[in-house]
Amino acid sequence: MIRKRRKLPANKQSRTAGPARRSRNGAKPAESTRERILKSAATLFAEHGFEGSSMPAIARTSGITAGAIYKHFRSKGELLLEVVKRSFESTPLFIQDSATGAATELPRLASVYTEPELKLVRQLSIEVHSAASRDREVRRVLALSDEAAMRGIGDAISVAQRDGTLDPKINPDFAARLFCVLVMGLLHMDTLLPNLIGDKSWRDFVHERISTLIGSR
């Protein structure tokens, strides 16, 4: 739940005038406002979609005025992209240890998308692809992001093939692209396969199939 700040009595408001003051954790007020906007936007985009979530509604849920939201984001498309970027960066697909970029992690990373905890990520991922069909900037940035992801995965597979970890006969570019397509399919589990969300046997099956796809030995 997003809490609104309690309004200070008039005799105390004057004490906050002047230079921006930091909160106890060192964050500036502007940073706190940005966080509230992103959290509110993530919830509204997931519940009502890109078209159904207006900037005034996001601002209202964040506890700020409609005009103030544009101090942080130039457009709803830019806000959606930032929300999706943050949601992905908080998932295991991006949080990796010293083995960052290791192709051998791909089966585990894909299978994580079958878990209940990633529902918001799945919803937002579907929404950004839907928004890309209507918003030119979202479409441009998404295309660049998708291509970079597939290229990075393909490179990781190639490295593992040279190391002898993966089957060298597998086309790394094709494997990377099919991997991304399968992950995109897993993002639709909430509507296609809701009964399999959190199912251990299904998660293990996904893990096994991705291992075969990339040529694990």
LINTA-V972734 format. One record per residue. N is the residue number from 1. RES is the residue in one letter. SS is DSSP state (H for helix, E for strand, L for the rest). PSI is psi in radians with two decimals (NA if undefined). NEAR is the number of other ideal C-beta (glycine too) atoms within 10 Angstrom. Layout:
# LINTA-V972734
((N | RES | SS | PSI | NEAR) (N | RES | SS | PSI | NEAR))
This chain:
# LINTA-V972734
((1 | M | L | 2.43 | 4) (2 | I | L | 2.08 | 12) (3 | R | L | 2.41 | 7) (4 | K | L | 2.60 | 10) (5 | R | L | 2.44 | 10) (6 | R | L | 2.30 | 6) (7 | K | L | 2.29 | 8) (8 | L | L | 2.59 | 11) (9 | P | L | 2.72 | 7) (10 | A | H | -0.66 | 7) (11 | N | H | -0.22 | 7) (12 | K | H | -0.30 | 9) (13 | Q | H | -0.59 | 10) (14 | S | H | -0.44 | 9) (15 | R | H | -0.36 | 9) (16 | T | H | -0.01 | 10) (17 | A | L | 2.84 | 7) (18 | G | L | -2.69 | 7) (19 | P | L | 2.60 | 5) (20 | A | L | 2.30 | 9) (21 | R | L | 2.59 | 10) (22 | R | E | 2.64 | 12) (23 | S | L | 3.12 | 10) (24 | R | L | -0.55 | 5) (25 | N | L | 0.09 | 6) (26 | G | L | -0.03 | 7) (27 | A | L | 2.47 | 12) (28 | K | E | 2.68 | 12) (29 | P | H | -0.69 | 13) (30 | A | H | -0.66 | 11) (31 | E | H | -0.66 | 14) (32 | S | H | -0.71 | 14) (33 | T | H | -0.73 | 18) (34 | R | H | -0.70 | 18) (35 | E | H | -0.75 | 14) (36 | R | H | -0.69 | 21) (37 | I | H | -0.81 | 26) (38 | L | H | -0.70 | 20) (39 | K | H | -0.74 | 16) (40 | S | H | -0.76 | 23) (41 | A | H | -0.73 | 26) (42 | A | H | -0.76 | 22) (43 | T | H | -0.82 | 17) (44 | L | H | -0.71 | 20) (45 | F | H | -0.70 | 25) (46 | A | H | -0.65 | 19) (47 | E | H | -0.66 | 10) (48 | H | H | -0.08 | 13) (49 | G | L | 2.99 | 14) (50 | F | L | -0.83 | 21) (51 | E | L | -0.59 | 12) (52 | G | L | 0.00 | 10) (53 | S | L | 1.85 | 22) (54 | S | L | 2.73 | 13) (55 | M | H | -0.73 | 17) (56 | P | H | -0.66 | 12) (57 | A | H | -0.71 | 15) (58 | I | H | -0.73 | 25) (59 | A | H | -0.77 | 21) (60 | R | H | -0.75 | 15) (61 | T | H | -0.50 | 18) (62 | S | H | -0.16 | 23) (63 | G | L | 0.44 | 15) (64 | I | L | 3.01 | 18) (65 | T | L | 2.79 | 12) (66 | A | L | -0.69 | 13) (67 | G | L | -0.54 | 10) (68 | A | H | -0.46 | 13) (69 | I | H | -0.49 | 22) (70 | Y | H | -0.09 | 13) (71 | K | H | -0.33 | 13) (72 | H | L | -0.54 | 19) (73 | F | L | 2.29 | 20) (74 | R | L | -0.48 | 10) (75 | S | L | 2.93 | 13) (76 | K | H | -0.58 | 20) (77 | G | H | -0.75 | 21) (78 | E | H | -0.69 | 15) (79 | L | H | -0.76 | 24) (80 | L | H | -0.77 | 26) (81 | L | H | -0.70 | 21) (82 | E | H | -0.68 | 17) (83 | V | H | -0.81 | 26) (84 | V | H | -0.73 | 23) (85 | K | H | -0.82 | 16) (86 | R | H | -0.65 | 15) (87 | S | H | -0.68 | 22) (88 | F | H | -0.72 | 16) (89 | E | H | -0.30 | 10) (90 | S | L | 0.01 | 13) (91 | T | L | 2.86 | 17) (92 | P | L | -0.35 | 16) (93 | L | L | -0.45 | 19) (94 | F | L | -0.43 | 12) (95 | I | L | 1.74 | 10) (96 | Q | L | 2.76 | 12) (97 | D | L | -2.56 | 7) (98 | S | L | -0.23 | 5) (99 | A | L | 0.51 | 9) (100 | T | L | 2.26 | 10) (101 | G | L | -0.01 | 12) (102 | A | L | 2.19 | 16) (103 | A | H | -0.46 | 26) (104 | T | H | -0.25 | 16) (105 | E | H | -0.22 | 16) (106 | L | H | -0.76 | 25) (107 | P | H | -0.76 | 21) (108 | R | H | -0.74 | 15) (109 | L | H | -0.65 | 20) (110 | A | H | -0.75 | 24) (111 | S | H | -0.41 | 22) (112 | V | H | -0.48 | 19) (113 | Y | H | -0.05 | 23) (114 | T | H | -0.04 | 22) (115 | E | L | 2.58 | 17) (116 | P | H | -0.57 | 8) (117 | E | H | -0.32 | 11) (118 | L | H | 0.35 | 22) (119 | K | H | -0.81 | 13) (120 | L | H | -0.71 | 16) (121 | V | H | -0.75 | 21) (122 | R | H | -0.77 | 21) (123 | Q | H | -0.81 | 19) (124 | L | H | -0.62 | 23) (125 | S | H | -0.73 | 21) (126 | I | H | -0.70 | 17) (127 | E | H | -0.68 | 21) (128 | V | H | -0.58 | 25) (129 | H | H | -0.61 | 16) (130 | S | H | -0.75 | 14) (131 | A | H | -0.52 | 22) (132 | A | H | -0.46 | 21) (133 | S | L | -0.25 | 9) (134 | R | L | -0.38 | 11) (135 | D | L | 2.06 | 21) (136 | R | H | -0.73 | 9) (137 | E | H | -0.72 | 15) (138 | V | H | -0.75 | 24) (139 | R | H | -0.74 | 16) (140 | R | H | -0.85 | 12) (141 | V | H | -0.67 | 19) (142 | L | H | -0.73 | 18) (143 | A | H | -0.75 | 11) (144 | L | H | -0.73 | 10) (145 | S | H | -0.78 | 15) (146 | D | H | -0.76 | 15) (147 | E | H | -0.70 | 12) (148 | A | H | -0.69 | 10) (149 | A | H | -0.80 | 16) (150 | M | H | -0.66 | 18) (151 | R | H | -0.74 | 13) (152 | G | H | -0.70 | 12) (153 | I | H | -0.74 | 23) (154 | G | H | -0.72 | 20) (155 | D | H | -0.70 | 15) (156 | A | H | -0.68 | 21) (157 | I | H | -0.72 | 27) (158 | S | H | -0.73 | 18) (159 | V | H | -0.78 | 15) (160 | A | H | -0.57 | 24) (161 | Q | H | -0.73 | 19) (162 | R | H | -0.52 | 10) (163 | D | L | -0.15 | 11) (164 | G | L | 0.13 | 9) (165 | T | L | -0.60 | 17) (166 | L | E | 2.73 | 24) (167 | D | L | 2.06 | 15) (168 | P | L | -0.23 | 12) (169 | K | L | -0.24 | 7) (170 | I | L | 2.31 | 18) (171 | N | L | 1.95 | 12) (172 | P | H | -0.60 | 21) (173 | D | H | -0.80 | 15) (174 | F | H | -0.73 | 12) (175 | A | H | -0.72 | 24) (176 | A | H | -0.74 | 24) (177 | R | H | -0.69 | 17) (178 | L | H | -0.64 | 15) (179 | F | H | -0.82 | 23) (180 | C | H | -0.65 | 17) (181 | V | H | -0.75 | 10) (182 | L | H | -0.67 | 15) (183 | V | H | -0.70 | 20) (184 | M | H | -0.65 | 14) (185 | G | H | -0.70 | 12) (186 | L | H | -0.45 | 20) (187 | L | L | -0.32 | 18) (188 | H | L | 0.22 | 12) (189 | M | H | -0.55 | 20) (190 | D | H | -0.45 | 14) (191 | T | H | -0.61 | 10) (192 | L | H | -0.77 | 10) (193 | L | L | 0.95 | 14) (194 | P | H | -0.53 | 9) (195 | N | H | -0.25 | 8) (196 | L | H | -0.07 | 15) (197 | I | L | 2.16 | 19) (198 | G | L | 0.01 | 13) (199 | D | L | 2.10 | 14) (200 | K | H | -0.68 | 9) (201 | S | H | -0.69 | 8) (202 | W | H | -0.75 | 16) (203 | R | H | -0.76 | 19) (204 | D | H | -0.64 | 13) (205 | F | H | -0.77 | 14) (206 | V | H | -0.78 | 22) (207 | H | H | -0.79 | 17) (208 | E | H | -0.76 | 13) (209 | R | H | -0.69 | 13) (210 | I | H | -0.62 | 21) (211 | S | H | -0.73 | 18) (212 | T | H | -0.70 | 11) (213 | L | H | -0.78 | 19) (214 | I | L | -0.01 | 25) (215 | G | L | 0.61 | 19) (216 | S | E | 2.51 | 17) (217 | R | L | NA | 8))
